[in-house]
Amino acid sequence: MRKSFLYAFALLTAASLYLCTTSCSSDNEPEQNSISEFITDKGDGTLFVLNEGNSQYSNSTLSIYNTHTDTVCNEAFAKVNGMKLGDGAQSMTIADNKGWIVVNNSNVVFAVDPKTCKELGRIENLNSPRYIHFVSDTKAYVTQLWNNRIAIVNPKKYQITGHIEIPDMASASGSSEQMVAYGDYVFCNCWSYQNRIIKIDTRTDEVVDSLIVGVQPRCIALDCNGKLWALTDGGYQGSPAGYEAPALVRIDAETFSIEKKFQFNLGDYTPELCINGKKDTLYWINGDVWKMNVNADALPTESLIKSNGTYYYGLTVAPQSGEVYLADAIDYTQNGIIYRYSTEGNLIGQFPAGVIPGGFCWFKP
């Protein structure tokens, strides 16, 4: 599962959806030509949506949204490849002219042509993979859940070539998550039942430092000033990792030291953090959606978008326009909705996605 297992007990509200929108054909035959209609180089380009699906049901799907024509194609991967995406679609990255789709519970990373969604290859035998980060054309890192190692892969050969051991971490409760690069180093947050960010030297593929930032750092982002931001979720009551108020932490990437910690309230729900295209503005979910300039000295007092009782599951910001896209998983069994907001927080539109939408990837050919 992507994120929901620590909070599923709180998400019991159901809603219904009726939407009319242009969509791909619903049959199961490969349709590469129709997929290309949803790929655009205009404006913000194309938005890929990863729909996690339900654990053990293998009902993950890939949606494609054309921001220029306001049209969506659901189940794109299955339509083109004649097979399901798998169990637990977690994240997607564009690199080396390929789209890399990480499917957590299926222990696989698919490489696809981003213009057609046709599979080009796959990396298998991973352990609950979460995210993939490219160090070069021939080396990438894949983080893993329930593991104390990060896989090193050769994306050209679709092969695992080694592992990065994370010091002082048990394998059974291990966790590595998102990654960002700064010079010769990659920073990675260790989320589930963990409390730190690790620093990896990409020249030696070794962890050279770690920094405790708070219970369960869920997301990280690097801003235009060379500051690393981490959003912790604080864990949950009774967790062996501890339970505390979530926080937004600013870290100097050069010295790898904490500069400031913005504290939230105990029990706040903080599932997502992201940064805009200029890397000067942070966005995060804490019930509502909040927005803050990276140079701010205090948290904002007013939110950008009200939740109105909705537990938003995913968040992304369009790289060019700065529009905000929010994923609503509704009751975590029916198909979800993606809401599109202006930079001022006004609702522009919405479109249907698959079951538990949460991961996003921008692509502009």
C-alpha positions in Angstrom: 0.0 0.0 0.0 1.1 3.5 -0.6 0.3 5.5 2.5 -3.1 4.7 3.9 -2.4 1.8 6.2 -1.4 4.0 9.2 -4.5 6.2 8.8 -7.2 3.9 7.3 -9.0 3.6 10.6 -9.8 7.4 10.4 -11.1 7.3 6.9 -14.6 6.0 7.1 -16.5 8.6 5.2 -18.0 7.6 1.8 -19.1 9.7 -1.1 -20.6 9.2 -4.6 -19.3 10.5 -7.9 -21.0 11.2 -11.3 -18.7 12.7 -13.9 -18.9 13.1 -17.7 -15.6 13.3 -19.4 -13.8 12.2 -22.5 -12.1 8.9 -22.0 -10.2 6.0 -23.7 -12.2 3.1 -25.0 -13.1 0.7 -22.2 -12.2 -2.5 -24.1 -9.1 -4.5 -23.3 -7.4 -4.4 -26.7 -4.1 -2.5 -27.0 -4.7 1.1 -28.1 -1.4 2.9 -28.5 -2.8 5.3 -31.0 -5.6 6.4 -28.7 -3.1 6.9 -25.8 -1.1 9.3 -27.9 -4.1 11.6 -28.0 -3.7 12.3 -24.3 -0.1 13.3 -24.5 0.5 17.0 -25.0 3.5 19.4 -25.1 1.3 22.4 -24.5 1.0 24.3 -21.2 1.8 22.1 -18.3 1.9 19.0 -20.5 0.6 15.6 -19.4 -0.1 14.4 -15.9 0.2 10.7 -15.1 -1.8 9.5 -12.1 -0.9 6.4 -10.2 -3.9 4.7 -8.7 -2.7 2.5 -5.9 -5.7 0.1 -5.8 -6.5 -2.2 -2.9 -3.8 -4.3 -1.3 -3.8 -7.9 -2.6 -6.4 -7.1 -5.3 -4.0 -6.2 -8.1 -6.3 -3.5 -9.2 -3.7 -0.7 -9.6 -4.1 1.4 -12.7 -2.5 4.3 -14.6 -4.5 7.4 -15.6 -3.4 10.0 -18.1 -4.7 13.6 -18.0 -4.2 16.0 -20.9 -4.1 19.4 -19.3 -4.5 21.3 -22.6 -7.7 19.5 -23.7 -9.0 18.6 -20.2 -9.4 14.9 -21.1 -8.5 11.8 -19.2 -7.7 8.2 -20.2 -8.1 5.7 -17.3 -6.5 2.2 -17.2 -4.0 3.3 -19.8 -1.3 0.7 -19.0 -3.8 -2.3 -19.2 -5.3 -1.0 -22.5 -1.9 -0.9 -24.2 -0.1 -3.9 -22.7 -3.0 -6.3 -22.3 -2.2 -7.0 -18.6 -2.8 -5.3 -15.3 -0.4 -2.9 -13.8 -0.3 -4.9 -10.6 -0.6 -4.4 -6.8 0.2 -1.1 -5.2 1.2 1.4 -7.9 3.4 3.8 -5.8 5.3 6.3 -7.9 6.5 7.2 -11.4 9.6 9.0 -12.7 10.5 10.2 -16.2 14.2 9.5 -17.1 16.2 8.4 -20.1 13.1 9.0 -22.3 11.2 6.3 -20.4 8.5 6.4 -17.7 9.5 4.3 -14.7 6.5 3.0 -12.8 7.2 1.6 -9.3 4.6 -1.0 -8.2 5.1 -1.7 -4.5 3.4 -5.0 -3.6 4.2 -6.5 -7.0 7.9 -5.9 -6.4 8.5 -4.6 -9.8 9.5 -1.4 -11.7 8.1 -1.1 -15.2 9.8 1.0 -17.9 7.3 2.3 -20.5 7.3 4.6 -23.5 5.7 7.7 -22.0 4.1 8.6 -25.3 2.3 5.2 -25.7 2.5 3.5 -22.3 4.0 0.4 -24.1 6.2 -1.6 -21.8 9.9 -1.5 -22.7 11.3 -3.6 -19.8 11.1 -4.2 -16.1 13.2 -4.5 -13.0 12.1 -7.5 -10.8 13.0 -9.2 -7.6 12.8 -6.0 -5.5 11.4 -5.9 -2.0 8.4 -3.6 -1.7 9.9 -0.9 -4.0 8.8 2.7 -3.4 10.7 5.3 -5.5 13.4 5.3 -8.2 16.0 8.0 -8.5 18.5 8.2 -11.4 22.1 8.9 -10.5 23.2 8.5 -14.2 22.1 6.8 -17.3 23.5 3.5 -16.0 22.8 3.8 -12.3 19.7 4.3 -10.3 18.5 3.8 -6.7 15.3 2.1 -5.7 14.0 2.6 -2.2 12.2 -0.3 -0.4 9.8 -0.8 2.4 10.3 -3.5 5.1 14.0 -3.6 4.2 17.2 -2.0 5.4 18.7 -1.8 2.0 18.3 0.5 -1.1 18.7 -1.4 -4.3 21.2 -0.2 -6.9 20.1 -1.0 -10.5 21.4 -0.7 -14.0 18.4 0.8 -15.9 19.9 0.0 -19.2 20.0 -3.7 -18.4 17.0 -3.7 -16.0 19.1 -5.5 -13.5 19.9 -5.1 -9.7 23.6 -4.6 -9.4 24.0 -4.2 -5.7 22.6 -2.7 -2.5 23.2 0.2 -0.1 23.0 -0.9 3.5 21.3 1.5 5.9 23.2 1.4 9.2 21.4 0.8 12.5 18.2 -0.3 10.8 16.5 -3.7 11.3 15.4 -5.4 8.1 11.9 -6.3 9.3 11.0 -2.7 10.1 13.3 -1.0 7.7 12.1 1.8 5.4 13.5 4.1 2.7 11.3 6.4 0.8 11.7 9.6 -1.4 15.1 10.8 -2.7 16.5 14.2 -3.8 19.9 15.0 -5.2 22.3 17.7 -4.0 25.8 17.7 -5.6 27.3 14.2 -5.3 24.8 13.2 -2.6 21.3 11.8 -2.4 19.2 12.5 0.6 16.5 9.9 1.5 13.8 10.0 4.2 13.3 6.8 6.2 9.6 6.9 6.9 7.7 3.9 8.3 8.6 3.3 12.0 11.8 5.5 11.4 12.8 9.0 12.4 15.7 10.1 10.1 17.0 11.3 6.8 20.1 9.6 5.4 22.8 11.0 3.2 24.2 8.8 0.4 27.5 9.4 -1.4 26.7 8.5 -5.0 30.4 8.0 -5.8 30.7 5.2 -3.3 27.1 4.1 -2.9 27.4 4.3 0.9 25.4 6.1 3.6 27.8 8.7 5.0 25.6 10.5 7.5 22.1 10.5 9.0 20.0 13.1 10.8 17.1 12.6 13.2 14.2 14.9 12.2 11.2 13.5 14.0 8.9 10.5 14.0 8.2 9.2 10.5 9.5 11.8 8.0 6.9 11.1 5.2 8.1 13.4 2.4 11.1 15.5 1.4 11.7 18.3 -1.1 14.7 20.5 -2.0 14.2 24.2 -2.6 15.9 26.9 -4.7 18.1 27.9 -1.7 19.7 24.5 -1.2 17.4 23.8 1.8 16.0 20.4 2.3 12.5 20.2 3.7 11.0 17.2 5.5 7.4 16.7 6.6 6.9 14.2 9.5 3.6 12.6 10.3 4.3 12.0 14.0 3.4 8.3 14.0 0.3 7.1 15.8 -0.7 6.4 19.4 0.9 3.2 20.6 3.4 3.0 17.7 6.8 1.5 18.7 8.4 4.3 16.8 6.8 6.9 19.1 3.9 9.4 18.8 4.4 13.1 18.6 3.1 16.2 16.9 4.0 16.3 13.1 6.4 18.9 11.9 7.8 20.7 8.9 11.6 20.7 9.2 14.1 22.9 7.3 17.6 21.5 6.8 20.6 23.1 5.3 21.7 20.6 2.6 25.4 21.8 2.7 25.9 21.3 6.5 23.2 18.6 6.9 21.9 20.3 10.0 18.4 21.4 11.1 17.8 25.1 10.8 14.1 25.4 11.8 11.3 23.1 12.9 7.7 24.3 12.3 5.5 22.3 14.8 1.9 21.3 14.1 -0.6 19.9 16.6 -0.6 16.4 18.0 -2.9 14.1 15.9 -2.8 16.3 12.8 -3.0 14.4 9.5 0.0 15.3 7.3 0.3 12.9 4.4 1.9 15.0 1.6 4.4 17.7 0.9 5.5 19.0 -2.5 7.2 22.0 -4.1 6.4 24.1 -7.1 8.3 24.3 -10.4 10.4 27.3 -9.3 11.2 25.5 -6.1 10.3 28.6 -4.1 7.0 27.6 -2.6 6.0 24.6 -0.5 2.6 23.0 -0.5 1.4 20.4 2.0 -1.7 18.7 3.3 -2.6 19.1 7.0 -6.4 18.6 6.8 -6.6 21.6 4.4 -4.0 22.4 1.8 -1.4 24.9 2.9 1.1 27.1 0.9 4.2 28.8 2.1 7.2 30.6 0.6 10.5 28.9 1.4 11.9 32.1 3.0 9.0 32.4 5.4 9.8 32.5 9.1 6.4 31.3 10.3 3.6 29.0 9.2 0.7 30.5 7.3 -2.4 31.3 9.3 -4.8 30.7 6.5 -5.0 27.6 4.3 -5.1 27.8 0.5 -7.8 25.1 0.0 -10.3 24.0 2.6 -10.8 20.2 3.0 -14.5 20.4 3.9 -14.2 17.1 5.6 -12.3 15.4 2.8 -9.1 13.4 3.6 -7.0 14.3 0.6 -4.6 11.5 -0.3 -2.2 13.0 -2.9 -1.0 16.4 -4.0 1.0 17.8 -6.9 1.6 21.3 -8.3 1.8 21.9 -12.1 5.4 22.9 -13.0 4.5 25.8 -15.3 1.1 27.2 -14.2 1.3 26.4 -10.5 -2.1 24.9 -10.5 -2.8 22.5 -7.6 -4.1 19.0 -8.2 -5.6 17.0 -5.3 -6.4 13.3 -5.1 -9.5 12.2 -3.2 -9.6 8.5 -2.6 -13.2 8.8 -1.2 -13.9 5.5 0.6 -10.7 3.7 -0.7 -12.8 1.1 -2.6 -14.5 3.1 -5.4 -12.8 5.1 -8.1 -11.3 8.4 -6.8 -11.4 11.9 -8.0 -8.7 14.4 -9.0 -9.5 18.1 -8.2 -7.8 20.9 -10.1 -7.4 24.3 -8.4 -6.0 27.7 -9.5 -3.0 29.2 -7.7 -5.5 31.2 -5.7 -7.2 28.1 -4.5 -10.3 28.3 -6.6 -11.7 25.0 -8.1 -11.2 24.9 -11.8 -12.4 21.4 -12.5 -12.2 17.7 -11.7 -11.8 14.3 -13.4 -12.2 10.7 -12.5 -9.3 8.4 -11.7 -8.9 4.8 -10.5 -9.1 3.3 -7.0 -7.0 5.2 -4.5 -5.2 7.8 -6.6 -2.2 9.3 -5.0 1.0 9.3 -7.1 1.7 11.9 -9.8 4.2 12.4 -12.5 4.5 15.3 -15.0 5.6 14.7 -18.6 6.1 17.2 -21.4 7.6 15.7 -24.7 
